Amino acid sequence: MLRRLTVAMVLALVALGAAASIASASSREVEIVSQGEPPATVPKHVHYFTTIQAAVDATTHGAWVLIEPGVYDEEVKVTKPHAGIFIRGMEPPTP
């Protein structure tokens, strides 16, 4: 439970710090984390992963990691080679 809360807090802080909009990501790599199957047709700069860490590990500077709603029980580390990425949940939290 504490790990999930920590991941949620880190993701919230990263999302708040992201000044660029998702629209600016159109020409950059986009890594999507999903617990379901990817769609049949995926744009060429979009990749699907089942864990947040795998998506982060596949990034380069300026890439986006978009996380679909779900529970991801994992510890995520963003190391120096992956600095400058944007991590954001795809659905805003409900009050």
N, C-alpha and C positions, 0 to 999 in steps of 0.2 A: 504494500500500500504506500509506504514512504517513497519507494523508488518511482512509482507511478506519479506521485505528487511532485517529486523532484523533476521528472521528465516534463510534466505539464508546466511547471514553473519555468524551466529553462526554455521550453518552446514558446511560452507566453512572452518572456523577455526578449527572445530573438525576434519574434513577430513584431513586437512593439518597436524594436530597433531598426526594422527594415523600412527604409524611407522610400524605396522604389515601389512602384505598383506592379501587380502581376502582369499588366499589359506590357510592361517593358521587357518581360521575359520571353517575348515571342520569338526572338532570334537566338536565345540561349538555351542551354540544356535544361530540361525539366524532368526531375525524377519524382514519380508519384508512388506513394506508399499506400498499398491497398490490401485488404484482407480478402478481396474477391478476385475474380478473373478479370484481366484487362479486356478492353473492348476488342472487337475483331479488327478494327482499323485504328492504328496508332500513328500520330504524326511523327515525322522523322527525328525530331529533337526531343521526343518524349520516351521515357523508359519507365517500366513498372517494376516495383520491388515489393516484397512481403514484409520486410523489416526496415525500420528507420535507419539503422546502422548501415545496412547494405546500400541504401540510397545515398547516404552521406558519403560513404566510401567511394561511390562512383562519380562524385561531383568534382568540378573544377571551379576556380574563382568565378563568381557571378552567377552560378547555377542556382536553381530553385529546387527545394525539396518540399513537395506538397503532400500533406498527410490527410488521407480520407478518414472520416469518423470511425472510431473503433477503439479497442483497448490494446495497447502495445506494451507488453510487459518486458521491457528491456532497458538497459543502460546505454545511453548514446554518448559517444565521445567525438567531438569535432577536433581533429588534429591540425597542425599547421599547414600541411599540404592542401587542406580543404577549407582554409580560412577564406572569408569573403563570400560565403554562400548565404542563401536566404532559406529559412525553414518556417513554414506556416501551415497551420491547420486549414483544411478546405471548408470547414463549417464553423461559424462563430459559436462560442459557448452560449448556452442558454442561462438566463438568470435564475 
